[in-house]
Structures are given as C-alpha cells and as structure tokens.
Amino acid sequence: MANDLSCRCRRRLDSGFELDAELRLPLDESPVTVLFGPSGSGKTTLLRLLAGLDRPDDGAIRFRDATWYDGSLRICLPPQQRRAVFLFQDCALFPHLTVAANVDYAAPRETARRLIDVFGLADLADRFPRALSGGQQQRVAVARALAAEPVLLLLDEPLSSLDAAARARMRQDLRRMLLNGGVPSLVVTHDRMEAVALGDWMAVMVDGRIRQAGPVQDVFRHPADAQVAESVGVENVLPAEIVSHHSGLLTVQVGPAQLQCVDSGETGPLVACIRAEDVALTRDSPQLSSVRNRLPGRVLSVIPEGPLARVELDCGVPLVAVITAQSASELHLNPGDALCAVVKTTSVHLTAAPGQR
Amino acid sequence: MDWQAIWLSVRLAVSTTLILLAVGMPLAYWLAFSPHRWKFLVEAVVALPLVLPPTVLGFYVLLAIGPRSPVGAFYGRLTGGMLPFSFQGLLVASVLYSLPFTVQPVASAFAAVDRKLVEASWCLGVSRMATFRRVIVPLALPGIATGAILSFAHTMGEFGVVLMVGGNIAGVTRTVSISIYDQVQGLNYGAAAETSLVLLAVSFTVLALTYALQRRVWAIWPMT
C-alpha cells in the first residue's frame, strides 16, 4: 500500500462546478495512468490540486509515505516540495531561454546534458522555443521535467497542441519517453485513442467525480455504468497484428479472425478499437453477404439496457455488441447460440498498442 | 547656465530611480499577483500622485517628515539633521511623487508574464524568489526599463513638490526647474532659455532612448 498515490479531495470553483474526486493509483503496477473524461469534467482541476498549484477545500492527498495535503491537519505542501512536475498543454517552455537552458533550468548540468542527448535535442540546444515544432517542444518539455528528478509527472492533454498526423506519431514516442524516464505519470486526455495508446491504467472522470479506475482494457470492456460507457465510447479493444496491406486497406489478425480496416499508417504492435454500437449481429451464413469483416462466435450473455441490449460474445476474442432490444428479441438470442458478428471496415480503428506491459 | 542645478537634478533623479526600483518591484509583484480583495485600495494610493496637485502632496510630505512628526524625530535622533529643506527630504518626496511611474508599468509587465511559466518553474522545484529573478524579471524587462526611465524623466522635471519640501537652496535643493523659475523671476531670460534647452534635450533623449530600447529589447527577447 505504501507505493501509492491516494487522493480524496473536494473543491468548489467560482463557476459552481464541484470536484469531489477519490482516486488510488498503484504506482508499481501502472507506470502510466490516463485520467480520462469529457471536457469540463474536472480533469485539469484535479491535476492542479495534485501538483499543489491549487488548494482543495477539503480532503487529503498522500503520495507514498508523504502527506501532500491534509485538510484536517492543515498540511498543504507547496509545489516545490511535492516535486510533481506539471506539464502544460502548450509545454510552457521559457521563451527567453534556449533549449539547453530550459532543460538546465532546475537540474545539475550533468543530468541536463545526459537528457539532451537521450531526447535527441543536441542539434536544437541553442535554439529558442519559438523556433521549434510542436513535437520538438513536447520533447523539450518532457526532458525539462525529467531533469528536475520528479516523483510524479502530471501531463495535461500533452498531444492536443499537435496536428493530427504528428499526434499519432507522438503517442508512441511519448509512451516510450515516459517509460524510459522511470517516473510514474498521470496523463489527462479526452481522446480514447490516446488513452489506449498511452496508458496502463485509466481513471474515468465524469462531472467532477472518478467513476471508475482500473487497467485500460478492463475499463473499455466493462464500463462501470452507462455514463462511463458513453464517455469511453469504445468497448472493444483487441490486440491486433498486421498481416498484409493492399491499396489503402490493412488486414490484421485479431484472435482467430482476420479483419480489414483503413490503413492509418500505424506500425508495430497494434490494438483494434471497435465501438459496441458498430458491431452488428446476424444469423446468416457468412457467404451470403459482401461485408468483409465477419467474426463467427457464441453468445455469452445478453443484458437488456432499456431500449438497447448489450450482448457479450466469444469470437475467439471477447467482443461486446450493443443492439436495439427489438433486434435482440427478433434474433432470439440465448447464451451459447452461434452467430456472426459483422463490423464495417471503417468501424475498426487501429492505434499503437502500449508495449512492455 | 546653472550647471550646479543640473547636476543636482541628475543626482536626485538617479537616486530616486534606484530607490523606486528596489521599493517598486516588490510592490508591483504584490499588485500583479495577490488575490487580496482590498488590493484596489493600495492601487488607488499608489496612483494618487498622478492626480494630486504637487503642492498638496508636498504639503503632506512636509508635515510627515517635519521634526515634530515621528518620522522626522526618528531621523533627527539617527543623524542629527533634519529632513525638510535637505537633499534627503527631497529624495523622500521624489520617491513618493514618482511611485506610480515605476509601479504601474512594472506591475502590468509582471501581470503580462504567462502564469503557466511561473507555475512551471515552481513545479520544477524552483523557489518563488528564484522564479521571480529567473523568469518574471527577464520577461518583464521592457516594462521595468520603461518604469525606470519614466521615473527618471519625471523626477528631472519636478517642480511643485521640490518647492514645498526642499525650498530653493543652491547646491542642496535647487533643481533645474527651480533654477529656471528663479532666472525668469529675475528677468534673466537668456539663462532661463539655456537651462530650459538642456532640460528639453535631456527629456527628448531619454524618451527617444526608451522607445529605442523597447524596440531593441523586443527584438532580442523572443517573446510570443
């Protein structure tokens, strides 16, 4: 229990928004944790409370054996003593200092020099931040943060300032940087692809409250409630391997089945993300339709959810489908039934798999 | 030409500017960053010299530093001298009179520094004092330069306050503007014209320098 971040804090903002978050992160099991939620759910507010940049109204924050904040004991460590480095959305590099001086800012020269080499910044060392691309600024910001030898990194939407192409590329880079840095990280994002690609654990925040926390794929597969399901949006996160690509389409191996999807330029180990609403069910035999992605399987369970029904399937890999209650009754679904899941090519989203779990 | 008066004014203006930088920067920092709800009262007090007639300000300063006031009495015990009608007394008055000319540009320059940069520095483990020195001051340098130069120019030309607090003692409190007034009173228009021209040249040079410096500072300081 000692190697944890535990936090239970409340804070009311002037806007009337109330944050009431309870979170416990096992830092050993989860080098990178994603704090996920729709915009306005209080993710950044919580991150600022953890960093010590804002003060909760009440509660307690403990990191390993240290108490960072305790409302009843009137303890509130300033950011300088927490050493939880906050990485701002736009990197917040010091504009009057060169790249080298930025990395050097709070670190012994030796450490800084080593990080400049590790992050491939040697050629940029004498440049000023405004002469860097978004991705380069990101690298400098992470290097500067690691140079300060933090105990925890707090990243606020780290990839949101990049354009779409750079963002996909930087996801893998960022994950590698965070793992190599050896410092537990908490990454705020509202992008599910980012959550899948970056995190080991994720905590889902809705309306100022942590609604669910756990390993990323568990959260996607078993959302705790309807609001979490709605905000995470993707129930099926399946490991995939590239088999071949042909004229813009990629064929990937998912369990025993092969799926076709649009080639987004991702490489290496991948995961295929499929929303449960995008999985259609049919009892027709596979040959009768021109749809390419068919996964034969068996029904595990059918859970009615108002006008919808949630169907869990075993297609060699676990798969969740959400269909209307009407079609569920027309199909006469019972556990153990054999049927076929159909997924459109454009509904399969590929993203880089978080390696080295 | 009254070189003695010009030299005295320069000495007074330089000392005032240095004291104002030392006093004004912490005050400006507080005004820029404090969330205190009564801050507007302090802002109003700092801005008072902008609207108060110099005679009124001078009158109150005279009372405040006079030998019967606590401040004046304390100064008397400390040094054996008196503040009114001395260079030191003039310095006190000048500092108060030019306070807004330093504090306002510096405070707005501090407030314009991106708050995230300051917080980033704190998170990296750098103390508030060091963050002020290493992030806020370098980024606010054009504003600090403006404040210093405006205070210098404003003190060079002050008249009413000097007359009230310092009087007209050659080499002690007779500044350039008092000297010009004296010369005109004595119908010595030639000397007044010469001294006026010097003051005009100094003011113009100082202002031209301010703008030139600002341009240059903007150019070498990569700010977004």
Boltz contact constraints between the chains, C-beta under 6 A:
constraints:
  - contact:
      token1: [A, 51]
      token2: [B, 123]
      max_distance: 6.0
  - contact:
      token1: [A, 53]
      token2: [B, 119]
      max_distance: 6.0
  - contact:
      token1: [A, 79]
      token2: [B, 122]
      max_distance: 6.0
  - contact:
      token1: [A, 79]
      token2: [B, 123]
      max_distance: 6.0
  - contact:
      token1: [A, 80]
      token2: [B, 122]
      max_distance: 6.0
  - contact:
      token1: [A, 80]
      token2: [B, 125]
      max_distance: 6.0
  - contact:
      token1: [A, 83]
      token2: [B, 125]
      max_distance: 6.0
  - contact:
      token1: [A, 85]
      token2: [B, 123]
      max_distance: 6.0
  - contact:
      token1: [A, 86]
      token2: [B, 123]
      max_distance: 6.0
  - contact:
      token1: [A, 88]
      token2: [B, 116]
      max_distance: 6.0
  - contact:
      token1: [A, 92]
      token2: [B, 116]
      max_distance: 6.0
  - contact:
      token1: [A, 92]
      token2: [B, 117]
      max_distance: 6.0
  - contact:
      token1: [A, 92]
      token2: [B, 120]
      max_distance: 6.0
  - contact:
      token1: [A, 95]
      token2: [B, 222]
      max_distance: 6.0
  - contact:
      token1: [A, 95]
      token2: [B, 223]
      max_distance: 6.0
  - contact:
      token1: [A, 95]
      token2: [B, 224]
      max_distance: 6.0
  - contact:
      token1: [A, 96]
      token2: [B, 138]
      max_distance: 6.0
  - contact:
      token1: [A, 96]
      token2: [B, 139]
      max_distance: 6.0
  - contact:
      token1: [A, 96]
      token2: [B, 221]
      max_distance: 6.0
  - contact:
      token1: [A, 106]
      token2: [B, 124]
      max_distance: 6.0
  - contact:
      token1: [A, 106]
      token2: [B, 125]
      max_distance: 6.0
  - contact:
      token1: [A, 106]
      token2: [B, 126]
      max_distance: 6.0
  - contact:
      token1: [A, 128]
      token2: [B, 222]
      max_distance: 6.0
  - contact:
      token1: [A, 130]
      token2: [B, 222]
      max_distance: 6.0
  - contact:
      token1: [A, 148]
      token2: [B, 124]
      max_distance: 6.0
  - contact:
      token1: [A, 148]
      token2: [B, 125]
      max_distance: 6.0
